[in-house]
Amino acid sequence: MKIYLCTVGKLKEKYLKQGIAEYVKRLSSYTQIEEVEVADEKAPEVLSEAEMQIVKQKEGERLLAKIPNDAYVIALAIDGKMLSSEELAEKIEGLMTYGKSKIAFVIGGSLGLSDDVLKRADMKLSFSKMTFPHQLMKLVLVEQIYRGFRIMRGEPYHK
């Protein structure tokens, strides 16, 4: 199993980088993780709806170019399905059981994901109805993937 963490924008915050690196290291005994970062589109602070769509489209094209064709794609989206940690573990385990060797988790930029990326997704996943910085979501996501593998193996961690 190989998991791709596909995100828009370069992570700059040292504390987030350290946290993500720690969970990627922990996950290395369970699965392969590849971090895929694509450039965010430079844009002014205030955008029209049309300009927002253009930014999301350009970022989406970059993401889609990096996602393997045979990957099961899980897009993080506020309107996605909410799962418990146990349910996420079951989902990952089910994909492994039924021959999916690649899972790509996709996190959009500050404006979200393009319609094309959402159409490519096999599943939309939400962690909350709240909005979070996309950089922070990468840390939360990788921790939940790690927790999921611990749950699958019946190992202590999840309480």
DSSP file (Angstrom, degrees, kcal/mol; ACC not computed):
  #  RESIDUE AA STRUCTURE BP1 BP2  ACC     N-H-->O    O-->H-N    N-H-->O    O-->H-N    TCO  KAPPA ALPHA  PHI   PSI    X-CA   Y-CA   Z-CA
    1    1 A M              0   0    0      0, 0.0    31,-1.8     0, 0.0     2,-0.4   0.000 360.0 360.0 360.0 134.9    0.0    0.0    0.0
    2    2 A K  E     -ab  32 102A   0     99,-2.5   101,-2.3    29,-0.2     2,-0.5  -0.995 360.0-158.5-126.7 132.8    1.2    3.5   -0.9
    3    3 A I  E     -ab  33 103A   0     29,-3.1    31,-2.7    -2,-0.4     2,-0.5  -0.937   2.8-157.4-113.8 130.1   -0.4    6.6    0.4
    4    4 A Y  E     -ab  34 104A   0     99,-3.1   101,-2.9    -2,-0.5     2,-0.8  -0.909   4.9-157.4-105.2 129.9    0.0    9.9   -1.3
    5    5 A L  E     -ab  35 105A   0     29,-2.7    31,-2.9    -2,-0.5     2,-0.6  -0.889  18.7-170.6-104.3  98.9   -0.6   13.2    0.6
    6    6 A C  E     +ab  36 106A   0     99,-3.1   101,-3.0    -2,-0.8     2,-0.3  -0.823  13.4 164.8-100.0 118.5   -1.4   15.6   -2.2
    7    7 A T  E     -ab  37 107A   0     29,-2.9    31,-2.6    -2,-0.6     2,-0.5  -0.927  36.1-123.2-135.6 155.9   -1.6   19.3   -1.1
    8    8 A V  E    S+a   38   0A   0     99,-1.0    31,-0.2    -2,-0.3    32,-0.1  -0.847  76.6  21.1 -96.7 131.4   -1.5   22.7   -2.6
    9    9 A G  S    S-     0   0    0     29,-3.6     2,-0.4    -2,-0.5    29,-0.2   0.176  87.0 -82.4  94.6 149.4    1.2   25.1   -1.3
   10   10 A K        -     0   0    0     27,-0.1     2,-0.4    30,-0.0   125,-0.1  -0.717  43.1-120.1 -88.0 133.5    4.5   24.6    0.3
   11   11 A L        +     0   0    0     -2,-0.4    -2,-0.1     1,-0.2    -1,-0.0  -0.611  38.1 168.1 -75.5 124.8    4.5   24.1    4.1
   12   12 A K        +     0   0    0     -2,-0.4     2,-0.3     5,-0.0    -1,-0.2   0.730  42.2  98.1-108.6 -31.3    6.4   26.8    5.8
   13   13 A E     >  -     0   0    0      1,-0.2     4,-2.3     2,-0.1     3,-0.3  -0.461  61.0-150.9 -70.9 122.1    5.6   26.5    9.5
   14   14 A K  H  > S+     0   0    0     -2,-0.3     4,-2.6     1,-0.2     5,-0.2   0.885  93.5  54.5 -60.0 -42.9    8.3   24.6   11.2
   15   15 A Y  H  > S+     0   0    0      1,-0.2     4,-1.9     2,-0.2    -1,-0.2   0.856 110.4  46.5 -64.5 -34.8    6.0   23.2   13.9
   16   16 A L  H  > S+     0   0    0     -3,-0.3     4,-2.7     2,-0.2     5,-0.3   0.914 111.3  51.6 -71.6 -42.9    3.7   21.7   11.3
   17   17 A K  H  X S+     0   0    0     -4,-2.3     4,-2.6     1,-0.2    -2,-0.2   0.918 111.0  48.7 -56.8 -44.1    6.6   20.3    9.3
   18   18 A Q  H  X S+     0   0    0     -4,-2.6     4,-2.1     2,-0.2    -1,-0.2   0.915 112.0  47.9 -64.6 -43.5    8.0   18.6   12.4
   19   19 A G  H  X S+     0   0    0     -4,-1.9     4,-1.9     2,-0.2    -2,-0.2   0.927 114.0  46.0 -63.4 -45.4    4.6   17.1   13.4
   20   20 A I  H  X S+     0   0    0     -4,-2.7     4,-2.6     1,-0.2     5,-0.2   0.920 111.4  52.4 -63.6 -44.0    4.0   15.8    9.9
   21   21 A A  H  X S+     0   0    0     -4,-2.6     4,-2.3    -5,-0.3    -1,-0.2   0.885 107.2  53.5 -59.9 -39.1    7.5   14.4    9.7
   22   22 A E  H  X S+     0   0    0     -4,-2.1     4,-2.2     2,-0.2    -1,-0.2   0.930 112.4  42.7 -62.2 -46.3    7.0   12.5   13.0
   23   23 A Y  H  X S+     0   0    0     -4,-1.9     4,-2.4     2,-0.2    -2,-0.2   0.865 112.2  53.3 -71.6 -34.7    3.8   10.8   11.8
   24   24 A V  H  X S+     0   0    0     -4,-2.6     4,-1.0     2,-0.2    -1,-0.2   0.917 110.4  49.0 -62.3 -41.9    5.3   10.0    8.4
   25   25 A K  H >< S+     0   0    0     -4,-2.3     3,-0.7    -5,-0.2     4,-0.3   0.930 111.7  48.0 -62.3 -46.1    8.2    8.4   10.2
   26   26 A R  H >< S+     0   0    0     -4,-2.2     3,-1.0     1,-0.2    -1,-0.2   0.876 109.7  53.5 -62.2 -37.3    5.9    6.4   12.4
   27   27 A L  H >X S+     0   0    0     -4,-2.4     4,-2.6     1,-0.2     3,-2.6   0.705  85.8  84.6 -70.8 -19.4    3.8    5.3    9.4
   28   28 A S  T << S+     0   0    0     -4,-1.0    -1,-0.2    -3,-0.7    -2,-0.2   0.732  85.0  57.1 -60.8 -22.1    6.9    4.0    7.6
   29   29 A S  T <4 S+     0   0    0     -3,-1.0    -1,-0.3    -4,-0.3    -2,-0.1   0.572 117.6  33.5 -83.1  -7.2    6.6    0.7    9.5
   30   30 A Y  T <4 S-     0   0    0     -3,-2.6     2,-0.3     1,-0.4    -2,-0.2   0.734 127.1 -13.6-111.3 -37.3    3.0    0.2    8.1
   31   31 A T     <  -     0   0    0     -4,-2.6     2,-0.4   -28,-0.0    -1,-0.4  -0.962  68.7 -90.3-160.4 166.7    3.0    1.7    4.6
   32   32 A Q  E     -a    2   0A   0    -31,-1.8   -29,-3.1    -2,-0.3     2,-0.4  -0.760  37.6-163.5 -89.0 137.5    4.8    4.0    2.2
   33   33 A I  E     -a    3   0A   0     -2,-0.4     2,-0.5   -31,-0.2   -29,-0.2  -0.981   7.0-172.0-122.1 132.6    3.9    7.7    2.3
   34   34 A E  E     -a    4   0A   0    -31,-2.7   -29,-2.7    -2,-0.4     2,-0.6  -0.985  13.8-148.0-124.1 123.5    4.7   10.1   -0.5
   35   35 A E  E     -a    5   0A   0     -2,-0.5     2,-0.5   -31,-0.2   -29,-0.2  -0.788  14.6-170.6 -89.5 125.6    4.1   13.8    0.1
   36   36 A V  E     -a    6   0A   0    -31,-2.9   -29,-2.9    -2,-0.6     2,-0.5  -0.957   4.4-177.9-120.6 111.7    3.2   15.6   -3.1
   37   37 A E  E     -a    7   0A   0     -2,-0.5     2,-0.3   -31,-0.2   -29,-0.2  -0.933   4.2-168.8-111.9 131.0    3.1   19.4   -2.9
   38   38 A V  E     -a    8   0A   0    -31,-2.6   -29,-3.6    -2,-0.5    25,-0.1  -0.861  34.2 -93.1-113.4 154.6    2.0   21.5   -5.9
   39   39 A A        -     0   0    0     -2,-0.3     2,-0.2   -31,-0.2    23,-0.1  -0.320  35.6-126.1 -65.5 141.2    2.4   25.3   -6.1
   40   40 A D        -     0   0    0    -32,-0.1     2,-0.4     1,-0.1    -1,-0.1  -0.608  31.2-104.9 -83.0 152.4   -0.4   27.5   -5.0
   41   41 A E        -     0   0    0     -2,-0.2     2,-0.3    14,-0.2    -1,-0.1  -0.631  31.7-122.7 -80.2 127.3   -1.6   30.1   -7.5
   42   42 A K        +     0   0    0     -2,-0.4    -1,-0.1    13,-0.0    -3,-0.0  -0.535  47.4 155.9 -70.5 130.5   -0.5   33.6   -6.7
   43   43 A A        -     0   0    0     -2,-0.3     4,-0.1     4,-0.0     9,-0.0  -0.992  44.5 -95.0-153.9 153.7   -3.6   35.8   -6.4
   44   44 A P        -     0   0    0      0, 0.0     0, 0.0     0, 0.0     0, 0.0  -0.251  41.5-109.0 -66.4 162.2   -4.6   39.1   -4.7
   45   45 A E  S    S+     0   0    0      1,-0.1     2,-0.6     2,-0.0     0, 0.0   0.876 106.7  52.0 -60.9 -40.9   -6.3   38.9   -1.3
   46   46 A V  S    S+     0   0    0      0, 0.0     2,-0.3     0, 0.0    -1,-0.1  -0.886  73.1 173.8-105.6 123.4   -9.7   39.9   -2.7
   47   47 A L        -     0   0    0     -2,-0.6     2,-0.1    -4,-0.1    -4,-0.0  -0.933  29.4-122.9-127.8 148.9  -11.0   37.9   -5.7
   48   48 A S     >  -     0   0    0     -2,-0.3     4,-2.3     1,-0.1     5,-0.2  -0.372  39.6-102.9 -75.7 168.4  -14.2   37.8   -7.7
   49   49 A E  H  > S+     0   0    0      1,-0.2     4,-2.1     2,-0.2     5,-0.1   0.903 124.4  51.0 -59.7 -41.7  -16.1   34.5   -7.9
   50   50 A A  H  > S+     0   0    0      1,-0.2     4,-1.9     2,-0.2    -1,-0.2   0.903 109.6  49.4 -63.9 -41.5  -14.7   34.0  -11.4
   51   51 A E  H  > S+     0   0    0      1,-0.2     4,-2.3     2,-0.2    -1,-0.2   0.881 108.7  53.5 -65.8 -37.5  -11.2   34.7  -10.3
   52   52 A M  H  X S+     0   0    0     -4,-2.3     4,-2.7     1,-0.2     5,-0.2   0.908 107.7  51.0 -61.9 -41.6  -11.6   32.2   -7.5
   53   53 A Q  H  X S+     0   0    0     -4,-2.1     4,-2.5     1,-0.2    -1,-0.2   0.893 109.0  50.8 -63.7 -39.5  -12.7   29.6   -9.9
   54   54 A I  H  X S+     0   0    0     -4,-1.9     4,-2.5     2,-0.2    -2,-0.2   0.920 110.9  48.6 -63.7 -44.4   -9.6   30.2  -12.2
   55   55 A V  H  X S+     0   0    0     -4,-2.3     4,-2.4     1,-0.2     5,-0.2   0.945 113.7  46.1 -60.9 -48.7   -7.3   29.9   -9.2
   56   56 A K  H  X S+     0   0    0     -4,-2.7     4,-2.7     1,-0.2    58,-0.5   0.885 111.5  53.3 -62.0 -38.0   -8.9   26.6   -8.1
   57   57 A Q  H  X S+     0   0    0     -4,-2.5     4,-2.3    -5,-0.2    -1,-0.2   0.930 110.1  46.1 -62.6 -46.4   -8.8   25.4  -11.7
   58   58 A K  H  X S+     0   0    0     -4,-2.5     4,-1.7     2,-0.2    -2,-0.2   0.917 115.5  45.7 -64.9 -43.4   -5.1   26.0  -12.0
   59   59 A E  H  X S+     0   0    0     -4,-2.4     4,-2.2     1,-0.2    -1,-0.2   0.895 111.7  53.8 -64.8 -38.8   -4.3   24.4   -8.7
   60   60 A G  H  X S+     0   0    0     -4,-2.7     4,-3.0    -5,-0.2    -2,-0.2   0.888 104.9  53.2 -62.8 -40.4   -6.6   21.5   -9.5
   61   61 A E  H  X S+     0   0    0     -4,-2.3     4,-1.7     1,-0.2    -1,-0.2   0.903 109.2  49.7 -61.8 -40.5   -4.7   20.9  -12.8
   62   62 A R  H  X S+     0   0    0     -4,-1.7     4,-0.7     2,-0.2    -2,-0.2   0.916 112.8  47.0 -64.4 -42.5   -1.4   20.7  -10.9
   63   63 A L  H >X S+     0   0    0     -4,-2.2     3,-1.6     1,-0.2     4,-1.0   0.956 110.4  50.9 -63.2 -50.1   -2.9   18.3   -8.4
   64   64 A L  H 3< S+     0   0    0     -4,-3.0     3,-0.4     1,-0.3    -1,-0.2   0.826 104.2  59.1 -60.0 -32.0   -4.5   16.0  -11.1
   65   65 A A  H 3< S+     0   0    0     -4,-1.7    -1,-0.3     1,-0.2    -2,-0.2   0.737 110.2  43.8 -67.4 -21.8   -1.2   15.8  -12.9
   66   66 A K  H << S+     0   0    0     -3,-1.6    -1,-0.2    -4,-0.7    -2,-0.2   0.566  90.6  94.7-101.1 -11.7    0.5   14.4   -9.8
   67   67 A I  S  < S-     0   0    0     -4,-1.0     6,-0.0    -3,-0.4    37,-0.0  -0.711  81.8-117.1 -85.3 124.5   -2.2   11.9   -8.8
   68   68 A P    >   -     0   0    0      0, 0.0     3,-1.8     0, 0.0    36,-0.1  -0.313  18.3-127.1 -59.2 141.0   -1.6    8.3  -10.1
   69   69 A N  T 3  S+     0   0    0      1,-0.3    -2,-0.0     3,-0.0    -5,-0.0   0.816 108.3  49.0 -59.2 -32.1   -4.3    7.2  -12.5
   70   70 A D  T 3  S+     0   0    0      2,-0.1    32,-0.4    33,-0.0    -1,-0.3   0.267  88.1 114.1 -95.2  12.8   -4.8    4.0  -10.6
   71   71 A A    <   -     0   0    0     -3,-1.8     2,-0.6    30,-0.1    32,-0.2  -0.563  69.5-124.9 -83.6 146.7   -5.1    5.6   -7.1
   72   72 A Y  E     -c  103   0A   0     30,-2.6    32,-2.8    -2,-0.2     2,-0.5  -0.829  35.6-143.7 -83.2 122.3   -8.3    5.7   -5.1
   73   73 A V  E     -c  104   0A   0     -2,-0.6    49,-2.2    47,-0.3    50,-1.6  -0.808  21.0-174.5-103.5 125.9   -8.8    9.4   -4.5
   74   74 A I  E     -cd 105 123A   0     30,-3.0    32,-2.5    -2,-0.5     2,-0.4  -0.956  12.7-160.7-116.2 110.7  -10.1   10.8   -1.2
   75   75 A A  E     -cd 106 124A   0     48,-2.6    50,-3.0    -2,-0.6     2,-0.6  -0.773  16.3-131.5 -93.9 131.3  -10.6   14.5   -1.4
   76   76 A L  E     + d   0 125A   0     30,-2.9    32,-0.4    -2,-0.4     2,-0.3  -0.734  42.7 158.9 -81.1 120.8  -10.9   16.5    1.8
   77   77 A A  E >   -     0   0A   0     48,-2.5     3,-2.2    -2,-0.6    35,-0.0  -0.998  50.2-127.3-147.3 140.4  -14.0   18.7    1.5
   78   78 A I  E 3  S+     0   0A   0     -2,-0.3    48,-0.1     1,-0.3    -1,-0.1   0.783 113.3  49.6 -60.8 -27.8  -16.2   20.4    4.0
   79   79 A D  E 3  S+     0   0A   0     46,-0.1    -1,-0.3     2,-0.0    47,-0.1   0.240  92.7 110.2 -95.7  13.7  -19.3   18.8    2.5
   80   80 A G  E <  S-     0   0A   0     -3,-2.2    45,-0.3    45,-0.2     2,-0.3  -0.131  81.2 -75.4 -78.5-179.9  -17.7   15.3    2.5
   81   81 A K  E     - d   0 125A   0     43,-2.8    45,-2.4     1,-0.0     2,-0.4  -0.578  42.6-134.3 -78.1 136.1  -18.7   12.3    4.6
   82   82 A M  E     - d   0 126A   0     -2,-0.3     2,-0.3    43,-0.2    45,-0.1  -0.792  26.8-175.5 -92.6 134.0  -17.6   12.5    8.3
   83   83 A L        -     0   0    0     43,-0.6     2,-0.1    -2,-0.4    42,-0.0  -0.918  23.8-122.5-125.3 151.5  -16.1    9.3    9.6
   84   84 A S     >  -     0   0    0     -2,-0.3     4,-2.3     1,-0.1     5,-0.2  -0.387  39.7-102.1 -77.2 169.6  -14.9    8.2   13.0
   85   85 A S  H  > S+     0   0    0      1,-0.2     4,-2.2     2,-0.2     5,-0.1   0.901 126.0  51.4 -60.0 -40.0  -11.3    7.1   13.4
   86   86 A E  H  > S+     0   0    0      1,-0.2     4,-2.4     2,-0.2    -1,-0.2   0.901 109.1  49.9 -64.1 -40.8  -12.5    3.5   13.4
   87   87 A E  H  > S+     0   0    0      2,-0.2     4,-2.3     1,-0.2    -2,-0.2   0.880 109.7  50.6 -67.8 -37.0  -14.5    4.0   10.2
   88   88 A L  H  X S+     0   0    0     -4,-2.3     4,-2.5     2,-0.2     5,-0.2   0.920 110.0  50.6 -64.9 -41.6  -11.5    5.6    8.5
   89   89 A A  H  X S+     0   0    0     -4,-2.2     4,-2.7     1,-0.2    -2,-0.2   0.921 110.7  49.3 -59.7 -44.0   -9.4    2.6    9.5
   90   90 A E  H  X S+     0   0    0     -4,-2.4     4,-2.7     2,-0.2    -1,-0.2   0.888 109.9  51.9 -62.3 -39.7  -12.1    0.3    8.1
   91   91 A K  H  X S+     0   0    0     -4,-2.3     4,-2.2     2,-0.2    -2,-0.2   0.944 112.4  44.0 -63.1 -48.6  -12.1    2.3    4.9
   92   92 A I  H  X S+     0   0    0     -4,-2.5     4,-2.2     1,-0.2    -2,-0.2   0.924 115.1  49.0 -62.8 -44.4   -8.4    2.0    4.4
   93   93 A E  H  X S+     0   0    0     -4,-2.7     4,-2.6    -5,-0.2    -1,-0.2   0.900 110.2  51.6 -62.9 -40.8   -8.3   -1.6    5.3
   94   94 A G  H  X S+     0   0    0     -4,-2.7     4,-2.1     2,-0.2    -1,-0.2   0.897 108.8  50.4 -62.8 -40.9  -11.2   -2.4    2.9
   95   95 A L  H  <>S+     0   0    0     -4,-2.2     5,-2.9     2,-0.2    -1,-0.2   0.912 112.3  47.3 -64.1 -41.2   -9.4   -0.6    0.1
   96   96 A M  H ><5S+     0   0    0     -4,-2.2     3,-1.4     1,-0.2    -2,-0.2   0.916 111.3  51.6 -64.3 -42.8   -6.2   -2.7    0.8
   97   97 A T  H 3<5S+     0   0    0     -4,-2.6    -1,-0.2     1,-0.3    -2,-0.2   0.871 109.1  50.3 -62.4 -38.4   -8.3   -5.9    1.0
   98   98 A Y  T 3<5S-     0   0    0     -4,-2.1    -1,-0.3    -5,-0.2    -2,-0.2   0.062 125.9 -93.2 -97.1  26.2   -9.9   -5.3   -2.3
   99   99 A G  T < 5S+     0   0    0     -3,-1.4     2,-0.8     1,-0.2    -3,-0.2   0.567  74.2 142.6  86.6  11.2   -6.7   -4.6   -4.2
  100  100 A K      < +     0   0    0     -5,-2.9    -1,-0.2    -6,-0.2    -2,-0.1  -0.771  18.8 175.3 -84.9 112.7   -6.3   -0.9   -4.1
  101  101 A S        +     0   0    0     -2,-0.8   -99,-2.5   -31,-0.2     2,-0.4   0.530  62.8  51.2 -96.0  -6.5   -2.6   -0.4   -3.7
  102  102 A K  E     -b    2   0A   0    -32,-0.4   -30,-2.6  -101,-0.2     2,-0.4  -0.993  56.8-178.7-135.6 130.3   -2.6    3.4   -3.9
  103  103 A I  E     -bc   3  72A   0   -101,-2.3   -99,-3.1    -2,-0.4     2,-0.6  -0.996   9.7-161.8-124.0 130.0   -4.7    5.9   -2.0
  104  104 A A  E     -bc   4  73A   0    -32,-2.8   -30,-3.0    -2,-0.4     2,-0.5  -0.949   1.3-162.4-113.6 115.4   -4.3    9.6   -2.7
  105  105 A F  E     -bc   5  74A   0   -101,-2.9   -99,-3.1    -2,-0.6     2,-0.5  -0.837  15.4-157.2 -91.2 131.2   -5.6   12.0    0.0
  106  106 A V  E     -bc   6  75A   0    -32,-2.5   -30,-2.9    -2,-0.5     2,-0.5  -0.948  14.8-175.9-121.5 126.4   -6.1   15.5   -1.6
  107  107 A I  E     -b    7   0A   0   -101,-3.0   -99,-1.0    -2,-0.5   -30,-0.1  -0.982  18.3-145.4-119.3 124.0   -6.1   18.8    0.3
  108  108 A G        -     0   0    0     -2,-0.5  -100,-0.2   -32,-0.4     5,-0.2  -0.117  22.2 -95.8 -78.5 179.3   -6.8   21.9   -1.7
  109  109 A G  B >   -E  112   0B   0      3,-1.0     3,-1.6  -102,-0.1    -1,-0.2   0.077  61.4 -64.7 -80.3-162.7   -5.5   25.4   -1.2
  110  110 A S  T 3  S+     0   0    0      1,-0.3     3,-0.1    23,-0.0    -2,-0.1   0.710 136.9  48.0 -64.3 -20.7   -7.1   28.2    0.8
  111  111 A L  T 3  S-     0   0    0      1,-0.4    -1,-0.3   -59,-0.1     2,-0.2   0.485 112.7-121.1 -97.1  -3.6  -10.0   28.4   -1.7
  112  112 A G  B <   -E  109   0B   0     -3,-1.6    -3,-1.0   -56,-0.0    -1,-0.4  -0.597  45.7 -34.6  99.3-162.8  -10.6   24.7   -1.7
  113  113 A L        -     0   0    0     -5,-0.2   -56,-0.1    -2,-0.2   -57,-0.1  -0.714  57.4-111.6-103.0 149.4  -10.6   22.1   -4.5
  114  114 A S     >  -     0   0    0    -58,-0.5     4,-2.2    -2,-0.3     5,-0.2  -0.309  29.6-111.6 -71.5 160.2  -11.6   22.6   -8.1
  115  115 A D  H  > S+     0   0    0      1,-0.2     4,-2.3     2,-0.2     5,-0.2   0.861 118.2  57.6 -59.7 -35.9  -14.7   20.8   -9.5
  116  116 A D  H  > S+     0   0    0      2,-0.2     4,-1.8     1,-0.2    -1,-0.2   0.898 106.9  46.6 -64.5 -40.5  -12.4   18.7  -11.7
  117  117 A V  H  > S+     0   0    0      2,-0.2     4,-1.4     1,-0.2    -1,-0.2   0.921 112.4  50.3 -66.4 -42.7  -10.5   17.4   -8.6
  118  118 A L  H  < S+     0   0    0     -4,-2.2    -2,-0.2     1,-0.2    -1,-0.2   0.863 110.0  50.7 -64.5 -34.7  -13.8   16.7   -6.8
  119  119 A K  H  < S+     0   0    0     -4,-2.3    -1,-0.2     1,-0.2    -2,-0.2   0.864 109.1  51.5 -68.5 -35.7  -15.1   14.8   -9.9
  120  120 A R  H  < S+     0   0    0     -4,-1.8   -47,-0.3    -5,-0.2    -1,-0.2   0.757  90.9 102.0 -70.6 -24.7  -11.9   12.7   -9.9
  121  121 A A     <  -     0   0    0     -4,-1.4   -47,-0.2     1,-0.2     3,-0.1  -0.330  58.6-159.1 -66.3 138.9  -12.4   11.8   -6.2
  122  122 A D  S    S+     0   0    0    -49,-2.2     2,-0.3     1,-0.3   -48,-0.2   0.676  82.8  12.6 -84.1 -21.3  -13.8    8.4   -5.4
  123  123 A M  E     -d   74   0A   0    -50,-1.6   -48,-2.6     2,-0.0     2,-0.5  -0.990  65.1-142.0-154.2 144.7  -14.8    9.8   -2.0
  124  124 A K  E     -d   75   0A   0     -2,-0.3   -43,-2.8   -50,-0.2     2,-0.4  -0.959  23.2-165.4-109.9 130.8  -15.1   13.2   -0.3
  125  125 A L  E     -d   81   0A   0    -50,-3.0   -48,-2.5    -2,-0.5     2,-0.4  -0.937   5.2-166.4-119.4 134.9  -14.1   13.2    3.4
  126  126 A S  E     -d   82   0A   0    -45,-2.4   -43,-0.6    -2,-0.4   -48,-0.1  -0.965  14.7-170.2-120.8 139.0  -14.8   15.9    6.0
  127  127 A F  S    S-     0   0    0     -2,-0.4     2,-0.3     1,-0.4    -1,-0.1   0.613  76.1 -18.7 -95.1 -17.0  -13.2   16.2    9.4
  128  128 A S        -     0   0    0      2,-0.2    -1,-0.4     1,-0.1     4,-0.1  -0.963  57.2-110.4-175.5 162.0  -15.6   18.9   10.5
  129  129 A K  S    S+     0   0    0     -2,-0.3     2,-0.1    -3,-0.1   -51,-0.1   0.574  95.3  92.6 -79.1 -10.1  -18.1   21.5    9.4
  130  130 A M  S    S-     0   0    0      1,-0.1     2,-0.5    -3,-0.0    -2,-0.2  -0.419  82.7-117.1 -79.8 159.5  -15.6   24.0   10.5
  131  131 A T        -     0   0    0     -2,-0.1    -2,-0.1   -53,-0.0    -1,-0.1  -0.843  33.6-174.8 -97.1 133.0  -13.0   25.5    8.2
  132  132 A F        -     0   0    0     -2,-0.5     2,-0.1    -4,-0.1    -4,-0.0  -0.888  36.8 -91.4-122.9 154.7   -9.3   24.8    9.0
  133  133 A P     >  -     0   0    0      0, 0.0     4,-2.0     0, 0.0     3,-0.4  -0.458  36.4-129.3 -61.1 136.4   -6.1   26.1    7.5
  134  134 A H  H  > S+     0   0    0      1,-0.2     4,-1.1     2,-0.2   -25,-0.0   0.809 107.4  57.3 -62.4 -28.2   -5.1   23.6    4.8
  135  135 A Q  H  > S+     0   0    0      1,-0.2     4,-1.0     2,-0.2     3,-0.3   0.909 107.3  47.2 -67.6 -40.7   -1.6   23.3    6.2
  136  136 A L  H  > S+     0   0    0     -3,-0.4     4,-2.2     1,-0.2     3,-0.3   0.861 105.1  60.7 -67.4 -35.4   -3.0   22.2    9.6
  137  137 A M  H  X S+     0   0    0     -4,-2.0     4,-3.0     1,-0.2    -1,-0.2   0.831  96.7  60.2 -63.1 -30.6   -5.3   19.7    8.0
  138  138 A K  H  X S+     0   0    0     -4,-1.1     4,-2.4    -3,-0.3    -1,-0.2   0.919 107.3  45.5 -62.8 -41.9   -2.3   17.9    6.5
  139  139 A L  H  X S+     0   0    0     -4,-1.0     4,-2.0    -3,-0.3    -2,-0.2   0.931 114.4  47.6 -65.3 -46.1   -1.0   17.3   10.1
  140  140 A V  H  X S+     0   0    0     -4,-2.2     4,-2.1     1,-0.2    -2,-0.2   0.914 113.0  50.0 -61.4 -43.4   -4.5   16.2   11.3
  141  141 A L  H  X S+     0   0    0     -4,-3.0     4,-2.3     2,-0.2    -2,-0.2   0.941 110.1  47.5 -61.8 -49.8   -4.9   13.9    8.3
  142  142 A V  H  X S+     0   0    0     -4,-2.4     4,-2.1     1,-0.2    -1,-0.2   0.852 111.4  52.4 -65.4 -33.1   -1.5   12.2    8.7
  143  143 A E  H  X S+     0   0    0     -4,-2.0     4,-2.8     2,-0.2    -1,-0.2   0.913 110.0  48.7 -66.0 -41.3   -2.2   11.6   12.4
  144  144 A Q  H  X S+     0   0    0     -4,-2.1     4,-2.4     2,-0.2    -2,-0.2   0.852 109.5  51.9 -68.7 -34.0   -5.5   10.0   11.6
  145  145 A I  H  X S+     0   0    0     -4,-2.3     4,-2.1     2,-0.2    -1,-0.2   0.935 111.8  47.2 -64.9 -44.8   -3.9    7.8    9.0
  146  146 A Y  H  X S+     0   0    0     -4,-2.1     4,-2.1     1,-0.2    -2,-0.2   0.938 112.0  49.7 -60.0 -47.3   -1.4    6.7   11.6
  147  147 A R  H  X S+     0   0    0     -4,-2.8     4,-2.5     1,-0.2    -1,-0.2   0.897 108.2  55.6 -58.0 -40.9   -4.2    6.1   14.1
  148  148 A G  H  X S+     0   0    0     -4,-2.4     4,-2.7     1,-0.2    -1,-0.2   0.905 106.7  48.2 -60.6 -43.1   -6.0    4.1   11.5
  149  149 A F  H  X S+     0   0    0     -4,-2.1     4,-1.8     2,-0.2    -1,-0.2   0.884 110.8  51.5 -66.3 -37.2   -3.1    1.7   11.0
  150  150 A R  H  <>S+     0   0    0     -4,-2.1     5,-2.6     2,-0.2     4,-0.4   0.916 111.2  48.1 -63.6 -42.0   -2.8    1.3   14.7
  151  151 A I  H ><5S+     0   0    0     -4,-2.5     3,-1.4     1,-0.2    -2,-0.2   0.935 109.3  53.0 -62.4 -47.0   -6.5    0.5   15.0
  152  152 A M  H 3<5S+     0   0    0     -4,-2.7    -1,-0.2     1,-0.3    -2,-0.2   0.863 112.9  44.2 -56.5 -37.7   -6.2   -2.0   12.1
  153  153 A R  T 3<5S-     0   0    0     -4,-1.8    -1,-0.3    -5,-0.2    -2,-0.2   0.437 110.4-121.1 -89.7  -0.2   -3.4   -3.8   13.8
  154  154 A G  T < 5 +     0   0    0     -3,-1.4    -3,-0.2    -4,-0.4    -2,-0.1   0.802  60.8 152.3  66.4  27.7   -5.1   -3.8   17.2
  155  155 A E    > < -     0   0    0     -5,-2.6     3,-0.6    -6,-0.2    -1,-0.2  -0.609  52.0 -97.3 -92.6 151.0   -2.1   -1.9   18.7
  156  156 A P  T 3  S+     0   0    0      0, 0.0     3,-0.1     0, 0.0    -1,-0.1  -0.434  89.0  82.9 -67.4 138.4   -2.4    0.5   21.6
  157  157 A Y  T 3   +     0   0    0      1,-0.5     2,-0.4    -2,-0.1   -10,-0.1  -0.234  66.7  85.7 167.6 -50.6   -2.7    4.2   20.8
  158  158 A H    <         0   0    0     -3,-0.6    -1,-0.5   -11,-0.2   -10,-0.0  -0.577 360.0 360.0 -79.0 129.2   -6.4    4.8   20.1
  159  159 A K              0   0    0     -2,-0.4    -1,-0.2    -3,-0.1     0, 0.0   0.313 360.0 360.0-131.4 360.0   -8.5    5.5   23.1
